[in-house]
């Protein structure tokens, strides 16, 4: 599932994000959502979140924890 809709993203969910400085390369970071930073219900590039580790980026994919 992609991360374009705020309703699909929940706190403590495992996601894959792209940080601002990695947008060109598309390098992703995986982690657990701590805060949802985008206020609008959707965003074409993904909802911006803060992970528990402190990284901030836009959700590219919602992952299943193993």
C-alpha positions in Angstrom: 0.0 0.0 0.0 1.4 3.5 -0.8 1.5 6.4 1.6 -0.5 9.0 -0.2 -3.5 9.0 2.1 -3.4 10.1 5.7 -6.2 7.8 6.7 -4.0 4.7 5.8 -1.2 5.7 8.1 -1.2 5.0 11.8 1.1 5.7 14.7 3.4 2.6 15.5 3.0 1.4 11.9 6.1 0.0 10.0 6.7 2.1 6.9 9.3 2.9 4.2 10.1 6.6 3.7 12.2 8.8 1.5 14.0 11.6 3.3 14.4 15.0 1.6 18.1 14.6 0.9 17.5 11.2 -0.6 14.7 12.2 -3.0 16.9 12.2 -6.1 18.4 8.8 -5.4 15.1 7.4 -4.0 17.0 5.7 -1.2 14.4 4.5 1.4 14.6 4.3 5.2 12.4 1.9 7.1 11.0 2.5 10.6 8.1 2.9 12.9 5.9 6.0 12.7 6.1 8.3 15.7 4.2 11.4 14.4 2.2 12.2 11.3 3.3 15.7 10.1 1.1 16.2 7.1 -2.3 17.8 8.0 -4.1 17.4 4.7 -6.0 14.1 3.9 -3.7 13.3 1.0 -0.5 14.3 -0.7 0.8 13.2 -4.2 4.3 12.6 -3.0 3.4 10.8 0.2 2.3 11.8 3.8 5.2 13.3 5.8 6.0 11.5 9.0 8.6 11.3 11.8 10.0 7.9 12.6 10.8 6.8 16.2 14.5 7.2 15.2 14.0 10.9 14.4 14.1 10.7 10.6 11.5 12.8 8.7 10.3 11.9 5.2 7.4 11.0 3.0 5.8 7.6 3.2 6.5 5.6 0.0 5.1 2.3 1.2 3.3 0.8 4.2 5.1 -2.4 5.2 4.1 -5.5 7.2 6.3 -6.2 10.2 7.9 -9.7 10.1 
